[in-house]
Amino acid sequence: MIGCGNMGSAMLRRWVDSGVLRGGDVDVVNRRDRALPHGVRQARDLPPTPVPDVVVLGIKPQQLGEVAERYAGRVAEVPLLVSMLAGADPAALSAAFPGPVAVQTMPNLPVELGRGVVAIHAPDAPADARATVDRLMVPLGLVEWFDDAARFAAAGALSGTGPAFLFRMIDALAAGGVALGLSREEADAIALATVEGAAAMAAAGEHSPAALADAVASPGGMTRAGLNVLDEDRALAALFERTLQAVARRGAEMAATR
């Protein structure tokens, strides 16, 4: 793994915890040491031998050129390159690192719990490469492959940034409870448990989230009064549309500067 920030270390912890990898299977090249699973080797440079089975790029997008200049020759013999860089599609990755099969992924932070989402784009990847990627990614959560670049970008915009927006919503829901007179500690605990339970019900899949919302909201009741605020002029839906459009625009800008 070249570069191991928050996302990379979250993936690595899940890989080791799930047993798909042992700590001793992994070398991490990082500018500074991080707290990583037992046995993972950390260094400032790639080990000279042996040639790894997979190289995972966990660097920042703006570091791609610098890292490619330094390591492209040594990565050329690696069978598979898995990247989590926003804006760097398989063609750009192959141009920077000729040789390995290039796979673009967009994971989100709950992969550390095995409850994340990993969107994958590698339309030309052969079956053996796809099988290796699946073996790594399935323990992280929901895995979705996209041959179409636009749909991959849309999936990445939704899943990759979605946790941050939901964290903000939990915080805002708790703040609303504080405004009604709860302590911050009480409101935080209630908001978090409420969201966790509601997400579990939605994930059970017996009814759509829209149907569940309507089921909770009795005509003329308290919940309906609140939903009327969120639904008026599509306030909440329109807010999330604008939010994800901003995400998508920024992703396109980052890709254009590649």
PLY file of the C-alpha trace (Angstrom):
ply
format ascii 1.0
element vertex 258
property float x
property float y
property float z
element edge 257
property int vertex1
property int vertex2
end_header
0.00 0.00 0.00
1.55 3.27 -1.15
0.08 5.96 1.05
-2.05 4.99 4.03
-4.27 7.80 5.30
-7.62 7.51 7.04
-9.29 5.51 4.28
-6.35 3.25 3.59
-5.86 2.42 7.25
-9.61 1.76 7.65
-9.50 -0.72 4.76
-6.34 -2.34 6.06
-7.77 -2.83 9.55
-10.86 -4.50 8.11
-8.79 -6.75 5.84
-6.77 -7.99 8.80
-9.76 -8.22 11.18
-11.75 -10.23 8.61
-8.85 -12.60 7.96
-8.60 -11.83 4.25
-5.02 -10.67 4.90
-2.49 -11.17 7.66
-0.52 -8.19 8.93
2.65 -9.87 7.72
1.27 -9.95 4.17
1.36 -6.16 3.91
3.99 -3.49 3.39
2.94 0.14 3.81
4.93 2.97 2.26
4.11 6.18 4.10
5.70 9.51 4.88
5.17 8.87 8.59
4.21 5.87 10.68
0.59 5.24 11.60
-1.04 2.93 14.13
-1.69 -0.12 11.95
-2.58 -3.79 12.58
0.03 -6.02 14.17
2.64 -7.31 11.76
2.16 -4.70 9.04
5.54 -3.42 7.93
5.95 0.33 7.52
8.71 2.02 5.57
9.52 5.15 3.62
10.18 3.21 0.41
9.05 0.09 -1.43
10.83 -3.06 -0.31
13.28 -4.26 -2.98
11.78 -7.78 -3.20
9.60 -9.67 -3.77
7.26 -8.25 -6.39
3.90 -7.81 -4.62
0.68 -9.42 -5.84
-1.21 -6.14 -5.55
-0.28 -2.50 -5.09
-2.94 -0.30 -3.49
-2.65 3.45 -4.04
-3.88 5.39 -1.02
-2.17 8.69 -1.80
-3.80 12.07 -2.39
-4.83 12.69 -6.02
-2.37 15.54 -6.40
0.49 13.19 -5.51
-0.10 10.84 -8.45
2.55 12.36 -10.72
5.20 12.47 -8.01
4.55 8.91 -6.88
4.42 7.58 -10.45
7.75 9.21 -11.27
9.28 7.52 -8.26
7.71 4.06 -8.45
6.31 3.38 -11.94
9.34 1.33 -12.98
9.14 -0.90 -9.93
5.36 -1.30 -10.14
5.52 -2.33 -13.80
5.90 -6.01 -12.86
2.98 -6.00 -10.39
-0.10 -7.82 -11.75
-2.73 -5.51 -10.22
-2.92 -1.84 -9.24
-5.92 -0.83 -7.09
-6.45 2.90 -6.63
-8.75 4.89 -4.40
-7.75 8.24 -5.93
-10.64 10.51 -6.83
-10.53 11.70 -10.42
-7.97 9.18 -11.71
-9.69 6.74 -14.06
-8.15 3.43 -15.24
-6.71 5.09 -18.36
-4.95 7.76 -16.29
-3.68 5.14 -13.86
-2.34 2.97 -16.69
-0.63 5.98 -18.24
1.04 6.76 -14.92
1.84 3.13 -14.08
2.21 1.07 -17.28
2.08 -2.67 -16.77
-0.41 -3.72 -14.12
-4.17 -4.01 -14.58
-5.53 -0.73 -13.19
-8.68 -0.72 -11.07
-10.34 2.46 -9.81
-12.27 2.23 -6.56
-14.27 4.62 -4.41
-14.67 3.26 -0.85
-16.29 5.06 2.05
-15.19 5.18 5.66
-17.59 2.57 7.16
-15.51 -0.08 5.35
-13.61 -0.29 8.63
-16.69 -1.95 10.16
-17.42 -4.09 7.12
-20.48 -1.89 6.53
-19.11 0.35 3.81
-19.68 0.74 0.09
-17.01 0.22 -2.56
-17.76 1.40 -6.09
-15.38 -0.09 -8.67
-14.57 0.96 -12.24
-12.35 -1.24 -14.39
-14.18 -2.04 -17.64
-11.23 -3.83 -19.24
-10.10 -5.84 -16.22
-9.85 -9.59 -16.92
-11.75 -12.13 -14.84
-8.78 -13.08 -12.63
-8.17 -9.44 -11.69
-11.85 -8.95 -10.90
-11.80 -12.06 -8.70
-8.82 -10.74 -6.74
-10.45 -7.34 -6.28
-13.69 -8.97 -5.13
-11.79 -11.08 -2.59
-10.35 -7.89 -1.11
-13.45 -5.73 -1.29
-16.34 -8.00 -0.31
-15.29 -8.04 3.40
-15.55 -4.24 3.36
-19.29 -4.11 2.62
-21.44 -3.59 -0.46
-19.41 -3.91 -3.69
-20.75 -2.47 -6.95
-18.93 -2.73 -10.29
-19.55 -0.11 -12.99
-18.35 -0.33 -16.56
-19.83 3.10 -17.31
-17.62 5.92 -16.03
-20.49 8.36 -15.46
-22.44 5.91 -13.33
-19.29 5.05 -11.37
-18.75 8.76 -10.69
-22.37 9.12 -9.55
-22.08 6.10 -7.25
-18.84 7.41 -5.81
-20.36 10.83 -5.22
-23.25 9.28 -3.31
-21.39 6.66 -1.28
-18.02 8.31 -0.87
-19.33 11.58 0.52
-22.63 10.37 1.96
-21.30 9.38 5.40
-20.10 12.95 6.04
-23.55 14.32 5.21
-25.25 11.76 7.44
-22.85 12.57 10.28
-23.82 16.21 9.84
-27.52 15.26 9.87
-27.10 13.30 13.12
-25.40 16.35 14.63
-28.18 18.63 13.39
-30.89 16.29 14.69
-29.24 16.33 18.11
-28.96 20.13 17.99
-32.72 20.25 17.38
-33.20 18.17 20.51
-31.03 20.59 22.49
-33.22 23.45 21.24
-36.21 21.63 22.77
-34.50 21.45 26.16
-32.41 18.25 26.19
-28.80 18.29 27.33
-26.24 17.86 24.57
-25.26 14.45 25.92
-28.88 13.28 26.01
-29.60 14.62 22.53
-26.44 13.07 21.03
-27.24 9.63 22.46
-30.89 9.72 21.39
-30.16 11.05 17.90
-27.47 8.44 17.27
-29.59 5.53 18.53
-32.57 6.80 16.52
-30.59 6.96 13.29
-28.97 3.58 13.92
-32.32 1.90 14.52
-33.99 3.61 11.57
-31.13 2.60 9.25
-31.44 -1.01 10.41
-35.17 -0.99 9.66
-34.57 0.49 6.21
-31.82 -2.05 5.53
-34.19 -4.91 6.39
-35.79 -4.11 3.06
-39.39 -5.02 3.83
-40.55 -1.52 2.87
-38.95 1.40 1.05
-37.65 4.31 3.15
-40.43 6.50 1.74
-43.06 3.97 2.83
-41.48 3.67 6.28
-41.60 7.43 6.73
-45.28 7.49 5.87
-45.94 4.52 8.17
-44.43 6.39 11.12
-46.40 9.56 10.36
-50.01 9.30 11.50
-52.35 11.80 9.81
-52.44 14.97 11.87
-49.78 13.68 14.25
-46.42 14.97 15.47
-44.27 13.18 12.87
-46.49 14.39 10.04
-46.07 17.97 11.26
-42.31 17.56 11.02
-42.42 15.82 7.64
-44.52 18.67 6.31
-41.56 20.97 6.96
-39.07 18.66 5.21
-41.43 17.94 2.30
-42.58 21.49 1.62
-41.28 22.53 -1.81
-39.17 19.31 -1.72
-36.90 21.09 0.77
-34.88 18.09 1.92
-34.78 16.34 -1.47
-33.74 19.55 -3.21
-31.03 20.17 -0.61
-29.47 16.77 -1.20
-29.73 17.17 -4.97
-27.77 20.43 -4.73
-25.30 18.84 -2.33
-24.53 15.88 -4.59
-24.40 18.10 -7.68
-21.70 20.13 -5.91
-19.83 16.90 -5.16
-20.12 15.76 -8.77
-18.91 19.11 -10.11
-15.86 19.01 -7.86
-15.11 15.46 -8.95
-15.24 16.51 -12.60
-12.93 19.43 -11.88
-10.42 17.14 -10.19
-10.54 14.72 -13.12
-10.04 17.59 -15.59
-6.82 18.66 -13.88
-5.34 15.15 -14.13
0 1
1 2
2 3
3 4
4 5
5 6
6 7
7 8
8 9
9 10
10 11
11 12
12 13
13 14
14 15
15 16
16 17
17 18
18 19
19 20
20 21
21 22
22 23
23 24
24 25
25 26
26 27
27 28
28 29
29 30
30 31
31 32
32 33
33 34
34 35
35 36
36 37
37 38
38 39
39 40
40 41
41 42
42 43
43 44
44 45
45 46
46 47
47 48
48 49
49 50
50 51
51 52
52 53
53 54
54 55
55 56
56 57
57 58
58 59
59 60
60 61
61 62
62 63
63 64
64 65
65 66
66 67
67 68
68 69
69 70
70 71
71 72
72 73
73 74
74 75
75 76
76 77
77 78
78 79
79 80
80 81
81 82
82 83
83 84
84 85
85 86
86 87
87 88
88 89
89 90
90 91
91 92
92 93
93 94
94 95
95 96
96 97
97 98
98 99
99 100
100 101
101 102
102 103
103 104
104 105
105 106
106 107
107 108
108 109
109 110
110 111
111 112
112 113
113 114
114 115
115 116
116 117
117 118
118 119
119 120
120 121
121 122
122 123
123 124
124 125
125 126
126 127
127 128
128 129
129 130
130 131
131 132
132 133
133 134
134 135
135 136
136 137
137 138
138 139
139 140
140 141
141 142
142 143
143 144
144 145
145 146
146 147
147 148
148 149
149 150
150 151
151 152
152 153
153 154
154 155
155 156
156 157
157 158
158 159
159 160
160 161
161 162
162 163
163 164
164 165
165 166
166 167
167 168
168 169
169 170
170 171
171 172
172 173
173 174
174 175
175 176
176 177
177 178
178 179
179 180
180 181
181 182
182 183
183 184
184 185
185 186
186 187
187 188
188 189
189 190
190 191
191 192
192 193
193 194
194 195
195 196
196 197
197 198
198 199
199 200
200 201
201 202
202 203
203 204
204 205
205 206
206 207
207 208
208 209
209 210
210 211
211 212
212 213
213 214
214 215
215 216
216 217
217 218
218 219
219 220
220 221
221 222
222 223
223 224
224 225
225 226
226 227
227 228
228 229
229 230
230 231
231 232
232 233
233 234
234 235
235 236
236 237
237 238
238 239
239 240
240 241
241 242
242 243
243 244
244 245
245 246
246 247
247 248
248 249
249 250
250 251
251 252
252 253
253 254
254 255
255 256
256 257
